[in-house]
Amino acid sequence: MHMIAGRLSPPSFSRMVVVQYLGLLVFLLLAAAGSVARAQSLPPAEREKIERLIARVAERKDTTFIRNGRTYDAATAAVFLRKKWQANETAVQSVRDFIDKIGSFSSTSGKPYLIRLPDGREVQSSHFLLAELEDVENEWNSPGDLRSQ
């Protein structure tokens, strides 16, 4: 408020707008910093397991990935999983979160992702990824792996 001729007058409109915009800017910066902190809170070992799972998906050239009724090769499936993870990174706090929230079902249709194995059987991707995770963790716990020491 300003004093004009002994009376209080409201602050000018432009000053109020500037203050509101500054408040909004501070809020947005704090929200962005919180998102970055959450994304970075994923433990390095969990991030590495997710990266390894995605790599293992890409390596499965003999496997077909089925999403919303359409089939995809292994390389395309791996790219898709990575992009979906990047778009939802703050929701993923562990490799099991990745499997449950990113690699198991379509967020568009709610349908589970399926994996067609070389023998023609189809399994839910969550089961497939959990089996792959077990292999990854067994590799990590092998005597020759420095991470297990």
TIFI-171062 format. One record per atom (N, C-alpha, C, O): residue number from 1; y negated, z negated, x; atom name. Coordinates in nm, 2 decimals. Last residue first. Layout:
    i       Y       Z       X  at
  NUM       Y       Z       X  CA
...
***
This chain:
    i       Y       Z       X  at
  149    5.80    0.39    3.13   N
  149    5.80    0.29    3.24  CA
  149    5.68    0.20    3.24   C
  149    5.67    0.11    3.32   O
  148    5.78    0.59    2.96   N
  148    5.87    0.48    2.91  CA
  148    5.87    0.37    3.02   C
  148    5.94    0.27    3.00   O
  147    5.62    0.78    3.08   N
  147    5.56    0.70    2.97  CA
  147    5.65    0.59    2.93   C
  147    5.60    0.49    2.87   O
  146    5.79    0.91    3.26   N
  146    5.70    0.81    3.31  CA
  146    5.64    0.72    3.20   C
  146    5.60    0.61    3.22   O
  145    6.13    0.97    3.20   N
  145    5.99    0.99    3.15  CA
  145    5.90    0.87    3.19   C
  145    5.94    0.76    3.17   O
  144    6.39    0.92    3.28   N
  144    6.30    1.00    3.37  CA
  144    6.16    1.02    3.32   C
  144    6.08    1.08    3.39   O
  143    6.51    0.77    3.07   N
  143    6.47    0.71    3.20  CA
  143    6.38    0.79    3.29   C
  143    6.31    0.73    3.37   O
  142    6.35    0.83    2.75   N
  142    6.45    0.86    2.85  CA
  142    6.41    0.80    2.99   C
  142    6.29    0.79    3.01   O
  141    6.16    0.80    2.57   N
  141    6.22    0.68    2.61  CA
  141    6.34    0.71    2.71   C
  141    6.41    0.61    2.75   O
  140    6.08    1.06    2.51   N
  140    5.99    0.97    2.57  CA
  140    6.05    0.84    2.63   C
  140    6.01    0.79    2.73   O
  139    6.31    1.15    2.38   N
  139    6.27    1.21    2.51  CA
  139    6.18    1.12    2.58   C
  139    6.19    1.10    2.71   O
  138    6.29    1.00    2.15   N
  138    6.40    0.98    2.24  CA
  138    6.38    1.04    2.38   C
  138    6.41    0.98    2.48   O
  137    6.06    1.10    2.04   N
  137    6.06    0.96    2.08  CA
  137    6.18    0.93    2.18   C
  137    6.16    0.85    2.27   O
  136    6.15    1.36    1.98   N
  136    6.04    1.34    2.07  CA
  136    6.04    1.20    2.13   C
  136    6.02    1.18    2.25   O
  135    6.36    1.30    1.80   N
  135    6.39    1.37    1.92  CA
  135    6.28    1.35    2.03   C
  135    6.30    1.32    2.14   O
  134    6.20    1.19    1.59   N
  134    6.31    1.11    1.66  CA
  134    6.34    1.17    1.79   C
  134    6.36    1.10    1.89   O
  133    6.05    1.42    1.53   N
  133    5.99    1.30    1.58  CA
  133    6.09    1.21    1.65   C
  133    6.06    1.16    1.76   O
  132    6.25    1.57    1.41   N
  132    6.18    1.62    1.53  CA
  132    6.12    1.50    1.60   C
  132    6.12    1.49    1.73   O
  131    6.30    1.41    1.18   N
  131    6.41    1.44    1.28  CA
  131    6.35    1.49    1.41   C
  131    6.39    1.44    1.52   O
  130    6.04    1.43    1.06   N
  130    6.09    1.30    1.11  CA
  130    6.21    1.32    1.21   C
  130    6.22    1.24    1.30   O
  129    6.04    1.71    1.01   N
  129    5.94    1.65    1.10  CA
  129    5.99    1.51    1.15   C
  129    5.97    1.48    1.27   O
  128    6.25    1.72    0.81   N
  128    6.25    1.80    0.93  CA
  128    6.16    1.74    1.04   C
  128    6.21    1.72    1.16   O
  127    6.14    1.56    0.61   N
  127    6.27    1.53    0.68  CA
  127    6.29    1.60    0.81   C
  127    6.33    1.54    0.91   O
  126    5.91    1.70    0.55   N
  126    5.90    1.56    0.60  CA
  126    6.03    1.52    0.67   C
  126    6.02    1.45    0.77   O
  125    6.00    1.95    0.46   N
  125    5.94    1.94    0.59  CA
  125    5.93    1.80    0.64   C
  125    5.94    1.77    0.76   O
  124    6.31    1.96    0.30   N
  124    6.17    1.92    0.29  CA
  124    6.12    1.90    0.43   C
  124    6.19    1.85    0.52   O
  123    6.52    2.24    0.37   N
  123    6.50    2.10    0.37  CA
  123    6.35    2.07    0.35   C
  123    6.27    2.16    0.39   O
  122    6.76    2.49    0.30   N
  122    6.62    2.45    0.29  CA
  122    6.61    2.30    0.28   C
  122    6.67    2.24    0.20   O
  121    6.99    2.69    0.48   N
  121    6.96    2.57    0.41  CA
  121    6.81    2.55    0.41   C
  121    6.74    2.58    0.51   O
  120    7.03    2.90    0.66   N
  120    6.98    2.93    0.52  CA
  120    6.95    2.81    0.44   C
  120    6.89    2.82    0.33   O
  119    7.07    2.85    0.92   N
  119    7.19    2.86    0.84  CA
  119    7.16    2.89    0.69   C
  119    7.25    2.90    0.61   O
  118    6.81    2.80    1.02   N
  118    6.88    2.93    1.06  CA
  118    7.00    2.95    0.97   C
  118    7.04    3.07    0.95   O
  117    6.62    2.66    0.74   N
  117    6.69    2.65    0.87  CA
  117    6.76    2.78    0.90   C
  117    6.79    2.86    0.81   O
  116    6.32    2.65    0.60   N
  116    6.45    2.72    0.59  CA
  116    6.51    2.73    0.73   C
  116    6.45    2.79    0.82   O
  115    6.14    2.38    0.48   N
  115    6.18    2.45    0.60  CA
  115    6.31    2.52    0.58   C
  115    6.41    2.45    0.53   O
  114    5.86    2.32    0.26   N
  114    6.01    2.33    0.29  CA
  114    6.03    2.41    0.42   C
  114    5.94    2.48    0.47   O
  113    5.63    2.10    0.13   N
  113    5.66    2.20    0.22  CA
  113    5.81    2.20    0.24   C
  113    5.87    2.10    0.25   O
  112    5.60    2.01   -0.22   N
  112    5.64    1.98   -0.08  CA
  112    5.66    2.11    0.00   C
  112    5.69    2.21   -0.05   O
  111    5.29    2.05   -0.41   N
  111    5.43    2.09   -0.38  CA
  111    5.47    2.05   -0.24   C
  111    5.39    2.07   -0.15   O
  110    5.03    2.02   -0.45   N
  110    5.11    1.90   -0.45  CA
  110    5.26    1.93   -0.43   C
  110    5.34    1.83   -0.42   O
  109    4.85    2.22   -0.42   N
  109    4.94    2.23   -0.54  CA
  109    5.02    2.10   -0.56   C
  109    5.07    2.07   -0.66   O
  108    4.68    2.13   -0.21   N
  108    4.63    2.21   -0.32  CA
  108    4.72    2.20   -0.44   C
  108    4.67    2.18   -0.55   O
  107    4.82    2.00   -0.02   N
  107    4.71    1.92   -0.09  CA
  107    4.65    2.00   -0.20   C
  107    4.58    1.94   -0.29   O
  106    5.16    2.03    0.00   N
  106    5.03    2.10   -0.01  CA
  106    4.93    2.01   -0.08   C
  106    4.96    1.96   -0.19   O
  105    5.33    1.81    0.23   N
  105    5.31    1.87    0.10  CA
  105    5.17    1.94    0.10   C
  105    5.09    1.92    0.18   O
  104    5.38    1.73    0.50   N
  104    5.48    1.71    0.40  CA
  104    5.46    1.79    0.27   C
  104    5.56    1.83    0.20   O
  103    5.18    1.71    0.70   N
  103    5.30    1.80    0.72  CA
  103    5.40    1.80    0.61   C
  103    5.50    1.86    0.62   O
  102    4.98    1.52    0.62   N
  102    4.95    1.66    0.67  CA
  102    5.07    1.75    0.65   C
  102    5.06    1.86    0.60   O
  101    5.09    1.28    0.54   N
  101    4.96    1.33    0.48  CA
  101    4.93    1.47    0.51   C
  101    4.86    1.54    0.43   O
  100    5.33    1.23    0.68   N
  100    5.32    1.20    0.54  CA
  100    5.20    1.27    0.47   C
  100    5.21    1.32    0.36   O
   99    5.28    1.31    0.95   N
   99    5.39    1.37    0.87  CA
   99    5.37    1.35    0.72   C
   99    5.39    1.45    0.64   O
   98    5.05    1.15    1.00   N
   98    5.05    1.30    1.01  CA
   98    5.16    1.36    0.93   C
   98    5.13    1.46    0.86   O
   97    5.16    0.90    0.97   N
   97    5.05    0.94    0.88  CA
   97    5.04    1.10    0.88   C
   97    5.03    1.16    0.78   O
   96    5.33    0.91    1.19   N
   96    5.39    0.91    1.06  CA
   96    5.29    0.94    0.95   C
   96    5.32    1.00    0.85   O
   95    5.14    0.90    1.40   N
   95    5.22    1.03    1.38  CA
   95    5.29    1.03    1.25   C
   95    5.31    1.13    1.19   O
   94    4.84    0.76    1.26   N
   94    4.96    0.75    1.34  CA
   94    5.04    0.89    1.32   C
   94    5.00    0.97    1.23   O
   93    4.62    0.80    1.12   N
   93    4.61    0.69    1.21  CA
   93    4.73    0.68    1.30   C
   93    4.74    0.59    1.39   O
   92    4.44    1.03    0.94   N
   92    4.56    1.02    1.02  CA
   92    4.54    0.91    1.13   C
   92    4.46    0.92    1.22   O
   91    4.20    1.07    0.82   N
   91    4.30    1.01    0.74  CA
   91    4.43    0.98    0.82   C
   91    4.52    0.91    0.77   O
   90    4.04    1.20    1.01   N
   90    4.01    1.06    0.98  CA
   90    4.12    0.99    0.90   C
   90    4.13    0.87    0.90   O
   89    4.14    1.47    0.99   N
   89    4.17    1.38    1.11  CA
   89    4.15    1.23    1.08   C
   89    4.22    1.15    1.13   O
   88    4.14    1.69    0.83   N
   88    4.17    1.56    0.77  CA
   88    4.20    1.45    0.88   C
   88    4.27    1.35    0.85   O
   87    4.10    1.91    0.98   N
   87    4.02    1.89    0.86  CA
   87    4.03    1.76    0.80   C
   87    3.95    1.71    0.73   O
   86    4.31    1.88    1.17   N
   86    4.17    1.87    1.22  CA
   86    4.07    1.85    1.10   C
   86    3.97    1.78    1.11   O
   85    4.53    1.92    1.01   N
   85    4.51    1.79    1.07  CA
   85    4.36    1.78    1.11   C
   85    4.30    1.67    1.09   O
   84    4.49    2.19    0.94   N
   84    4.49    2.09    0.83  CA
   84    4.47    1.95    0.89   C
   84    4.40    1.87    0.83   O
   83    4.52    2.30    1.19   N
   83    4.39    2.31    1.12  CA
   83    4.38    2.21    1.01   C
   83    4.28    2.15    0.99   O
   82    4.79    2.24    1.25   N
   82    4.68    2.19    1.34  CA
   82    4.55    2.19    1.27   C
   82    4.47    2.10    1.27   O
   81    4.93    2.37    1.05   N
   81    4.93    2.22    1.06  CA
   81    4.82    2.17    1.14   C
   81    4.76    2.06    1.11   O
   80    4.86    2.64    1.11   N
   80    4.82    2.58    0.98  CA
   80    4.82    2.42    0.99   C
   80    4.72    2.36    0.95   O
   79    4.98    2.67    1.36   N
   79    4.84    2.68    1.35  CA
   79    4.79    2.62    1.22   C
   79    4.69    2.55    1.22   O
   78    5.25    2.63    1.27   N
   78    5.19    2.54    1.37  CA
   78    5.04    2.55    1.37   C
   78    4.97    2.44    1.37   O
   77    5.28    2.85    1.10   N
   77    5.30    2.72    1.05  CA
   77    5.23    2.61    1.14   C
   77    5.17    2.52    1.10   O
   76    5.26    3.06    1.28   N
   76    5.16    3.05    1.18  CA
   76    5.17    2.91    1.12   C
   76    5.06    2.85    1.09   O
   75    5.49    3.01    1.44   N
   75    5.36    3.01    1.50  CA
   75    5.25    2.99    1.40   C
   75    5.15    2.91    1.42   O
   74    5.70    3.04    1.25   N
   74    5.68    2.92    1.32  CA
   74    5.54    2.91    1.38   C
   74    5.47    2.80    1.37   O
   73    5.60    3.23    0.96   N
   73    5.68    3.21    1.08  CA
   73    5.63    3.08    1.15   C
   73    5.54    3.02    1.10   O
   72    5.63    3.16    0.61   N
   72    5.55    3.18    0.73  CA
   72    5.64    3.16    0.85   C
   72    5.74    3.08    0.85   O
   71    5.64    3.23    0.25   N
   71    5.71    3.20    0.38  CA
   71    5.62    3.24    0.50   C
   71    5.54    3.33    0.49   O
   70    5.54    3.07   -0.05   N
   70    5.52    3.18    0.05  CA
   70    5.59    3.14    0.18   C
   70    5.58    3.02    0.22   O
   69    5.55    2.84   -0.21   N
   69    5.63    2.96   -0.24  CA
   69    5.62    3.08   -0.14   C
   69    5.70    3.17   -0.16   O
   68    5.39    2.65   -0.07   N
   68    5.35    2.71   -0.20  CA
   68    5.42    2.84   -0.24   C
   68    5.36    2.93   -0.29   O
   67    5.54    2.73    0.22   N
   67    5.43    2.66    0.16  CA
   67    5.39    2.73    0.04   C
   67    5.34    2.84    0.04   O
   66    5.80    2.72    0.44   N
   66    5.76    2.77    0.31  CA
   66    5.66    2.67    0.25   C
   66    5.67    2.55    0.24   O
   65    5.90    2.86    0.75   N
   65    5.83    2.75    0.68  CA
   65    5.78    2.80    0.55   C
   65    5.72    2.91    0.54   O
   64    6.20    2.93    0.92   N
   64    6.10    2.98    0.83  CA
   64    6.03    2.86    0.76   C
   64    6.10    2.77    0.71   O
   63    6.32    2.95    1.25   N
   63    6.30    2.87    1.13  CA
   63    6.19    2.93    1.05   C
   63    6.09    2.98    1.10   O
   62    6.34    3.05    1.50   N
   62    6.45    3.08    1.41  CA
   62    6.44    3.01    1.27   C
   62    6.53    3.02    1.19   O
   61    6.13    2.94    1.65   N
   61    6.12    3.09    1.61  CA
   61    6.23    3.13    1.51   C
   61    6.21    3.22    1.43   O
   60    6.01    2.68    1.71   N
   60    6.12    2.70    1.62  CA
   60    6.12    2.85    1.56   C
   60    6.10    2.86    1.44   O
   59    5.77    2.63    1.85   N
   59    5.89    2.67    1.92  CA
   59    6.01    2.72    1.84   C
   59    6.10    2.78    1.89   O
   58    5.60    2.52    1.66   N
   58    5.58    2.66    1.71  CA
   58    5.69    2.71    1.78   C
   58    5.71    2.84    1.79   O
   57    5.72    2.27    1.63   N
   57    5.72    2.36    1.52  CA
   57    5.70    2.50    1.57   C
   57    5.77    2.59    1.53   O
   56    5.66    2.17    1.89   N
   56    5.80    2.19    1.85  CA
   56    5.81    2.28    1.73   C
   56    5.90    2.36    1.72   O
   55    5.38    2.15    1.87   N
   55    5.44    2.24    1.96  CA
   55    5.59    2.27    1.93   C
   55    5.63    2.38    1.94   O
   54    5.37    1.95    1.67   N
   54    5.31    2.08    1.64  CA
   54    5.37    2.18    1.74   C
   54    5.40    2.29    1.70   O
   53    5.48    1.74    1.82   N
   53    5.54    1.78    1.70  CA
   53    5.50    1.92    1.66   C
   53    5.58    2.01    1.62   O
   52    5.29    1.71    2.02   N
   52    5.43    1.75    2.06  CA
   52    5.50    1.80    1.93   C
   52    5.58    1.90    1.94   O
   51    5.07    1.62    1.88   N
   51    5.06    1.74    1.95  CA
   51    5.20    1.80    1.99   C
   51    5.23    1.92    1.98   O
   50    5.18    1.38    1.79   N
   50    5.15    1.48    1.70  CA
   50    5.14    1.61    1.76   C
   50    5.19    1.71    1.71   O
   49    5.21    1.25    2.04   N
   49    5.33    1.28    1.96  CA
   49    5.30    1.38    1.86   C
   49    5.38    1.47    1.83   O
   48    4.94    1.23    2.11   N
   48    5.03    1.31    2.20  CA
   48    5.16    1.34    2.12   C
   48    5.21    1.45    2.13   O
   47    4.85    1.05    1.92   N
   47    4.79    1.19    1.93  CA
   47    4.89    1.28    2.01   C
   47    4.91    1.39    1.97   O
   46    5.00    0.83    2.00   N
   46    5.02    0.89    1.87  CA
   46    4.97    1.03    1.86   C
   46    5.03    1.12    1.81   O
   45    4.89    0.78    2.25   N
   45    5.03    0.80    2.24  CA
   45    5.06    0.87    2.10   C
   45    5.15    0.96    2.10   O
   44    4.61    0.72    2.18   N
   44    4.65    0.84    2.26  CA
   44    4.80    0.87    2.25   C
   44    4.83    0.99    2.25   O
   43    4.55    0.62    1.85   N
   43    4.59    0.59    1.98  CA
   43    4.64    0.71    2.06   C
   43    4.70    0.80    1.99   O
   42    4.26    0.70    1.68   N
   42    4.40    0.74    1.69  CA
   42    4.45    0.71    1.83   C
   42    4.40    0.77    1.92   O
   41    3.99    0.66    1.69   N
   41    4.07    0.54    1.70  CA
   41    4.22    0.57    1.69   C
   41    4.31    0.48    1.71   O
   40    3.85    0.89    1.67   N
   40    3.89    0.85    1.81  CA
   40    3.98    0.73    1.81   C
   40    4.03    0.70    1.92   O
   39    3.81    0.89    1.40   N
   39    3.89    0.99    1.45  CA
   39    3.94    0.96    1.59   C
   39    4.05    0.99    1.63   O
   38    3.64    0.66    1.38   N
   38    3.77    0.66    1.32  CA
   38    3.86    0.76    1.38   C
   38    3.98    0.74    1.40   O
   37    3.42    0.76    1.53   N
   37    3.49    0.64    1.58  CA
   37    3.63    0.63    1.51   C
   37    3.72    0.60    1.58   O
   36    3.34    0.97    1.37   N
   36    3.38    1.00    1.50  CA
   36    3.46    0.88    1.56   C
   36    3.57    0.90    1.62   O
   35    3.27    0.83    1.14   N
   35    3.38    0.93    1.13  CA
   35    3.43    0.96    1.27   C
   35    3.55    0.96    1.29   O
   34    3.05    0.68    1.24   N
   34    3.17    0.61    1.19  CA
   34    3.29    0.70    1.18   C
   34    3.40    0.66    1.21   O
   33    2.87    0.88    1.29   N
   33    2.92    0.80    1.40  CA
   33    3.05    0.72    1.36   C
   33    3.14    0.71    1.44   O
   32    2.82    0.97    1.03   N
   32    2.89    1.06    1.13  CA
   32    2.94    0.98    1.24   C
   32    3.05    1.01    1.29   O
   31    2.69    0.74    0.93   N
   31    2.82    0.79    0.87  CA
   31    2.90    0.88    0.96   C
   31    3.02    0.87    0.98   O
   30    2.47    0.73    1.09   N
   30    2.56    0.62    1.10  CA
   30    2.70    0.66    1.04   C
   30    2.80    0.62    1.09   O
   29    2.35    0.97    1.01   N
   29    2.39    0.95    1.15  CA
   29    2.49    0.84    1.16   C
   29    2.58    0.85    1.24   O
   28    2.30    0.92    0.74   N
   28    2.39    1.03    0.78  CA
   28    2.44    1.01    0.92   C
   28    2.55    1.04    0.95   O
   27    2.11    0.71    0.76   N
   27    2.24    0.69    0.69  CA
   27    2.34    0.79    0.74   C
   27    2.45    0.76    0.77   O
   26    1.90    0.84    0.90   N
   26    1.97    0.72    0.96  CA
   26    2.11    0.70    0.90   C
   26    2.20    0.68    0.97   O
   25    1.84    1.02    0.70   N
   25    1.88    1.07    0.83  CA
   25    1.95    0.96    0.90   C
   25    2.06    0.98    0.96   O
   24    1.75    0.86    0.49   N
   24    1.87    0.94    0.47  CA
   24    1.92    0.99    0.60   C
   24    2.04    0.99    0.62   O
   23    1.52    0.75    0.61   N
   23    1.63    0.66    0.57  CA
   23    1.76    0.74    0.55   C
   23    1.87    0.70    0.59   O
   22    1.37    0.98    0.64   N
   22    1.41    0.91    0.76  CA
   22    1.53    0.81    0.73   C
   22    1.62    0.80    0.81   O
   21    1.33    1.05    0.38   N
   21    1.40    1.14    0.46  CA
   21    1.45    1.07    0.59   C
   21    1.57    1.09    0.63   O
   20    1.17    0.83    0.30   N
   20    1.30    0.85    0.23  CA
   20    1.39    0.94    0.32   C
   20    1.51    0.92    0.34   O
   19    0.95    0.86    0.46   N
   19    1.03    0.74    0.48  CA
   19    1.17    0.76    0.41   C
   19    1.27    0.72    0.47   O
   18    0.86    1.11    0.36   N
   18    0.90    1.10    0.50  CA
   18    0.99    0.97    0.52   C
   18    1.09    0.98    0.59   O
   17    0.79    1.03    0.10   N
   17    0.90    1.13    0.12  CA
   17    0.95    1.12    0.27   C
   17    1.07    1.13    0.29   O
   16    0.58    0.86    0.15   N
   16    0.71    0.81    0.08  CA
   16    0.82    0.91    0.11   C
   16    0.93    0.86    0.13   O
   15    0.39    1.03    0.25   N
   15    0.44    0.92    0.34  CA
   15    0.58    0.87    0.28   C
   15    0.67    0.83    0.35   O
   14    0.34    1.19    0.04   N
   14    0.40    1.25    0.16  CA
   14    0.46    1.14    0.25   C
   14    0.56    1.16    0.31   O
   13    0.22    1.02   -0.15   N
   13    0.35    1.08   -0.18  CA
   13    0.42    1.13   -0.05   C
   13    0.54    1.11   -0.03   O
   12    0.07    0.72   -0.01   N
   12    0.07    0.86   -0.04  CA
   12    0.21    0.92   -0.06   C
   12    0.30    0.87    0.00   O
   11    0.11    0.40   -0.16   N
   11    0.11    0.49   -0.05  CA
   11    0.12    0.63   -0.09   C
   11    0.16    0.66   -0.20   O
   10   -0.12    0.28   -0.42   N
   10    0.01    0.32   -0.37  CA
   10    0.01    0.41   -0.25   C
   10   -0.09    0.48   -0.23   O
    9   -0.38    0.05   -0.34   N
    9   -0.34    0.18   -0.40  CA
    9   -0.20    0.21   -0.34   C
    9   -0.17    0.17   -0.23   O
    8   -0.57   -0.24   -0.42   N
    8   -0.45   -0.18   -0.35  CA
    8   -0.41   -0.05   -0.42   C
    8   -0.42   -0.04   -0.54   O
    7   -0.92   -0.25   -0.37   N
    7   -0.81   -0.25   -0.46  CA
    7   -0.69   -0.19   -0.38   C
    7   -0.70   -0.12   -0.29   O
    6   -1.14   -0.23   -0.21   N
    6   -1.10   -0.36   -0.25  CA
    6   -0.98   -0.37   -0.34   C
    6   -0.94   -0.47   -0.38   O
    5   -1.15    0.05   -0.16   N
    5   -1.26   -0.02   -0.24  CA
    5   -1.21   -0.15   -0.30   C
    5   -1.24   -0.18   -0.41   O
    4   -0.82    0.04   -0.09   N
    4   -0.93    0.13   -0.12  CA
    4   -1.03    0.06   -0.21   C
    4   -1.00    0.02   -0.32   O
    3   -0.56   -0.04    0.11   N
    3   -0.68   -0.10    0.04  CA
    3   -0.78    0.01    0.03   C
    3   -0.83    0.07    0.13   O
    2   -0.22    0.07    0.04   N
    2   -0.35    0.08    0.12  CA
    2   -0.46    0.01    0.04   C
    2   -0.46    0.00   -0.09   O
    1    0.12    0.00    0.08   N
    1    0.00    0.00    0.00  CA
    1   -0.12    0.00    0.09   C
    1   -0.13   -0.06    0.20   O
***
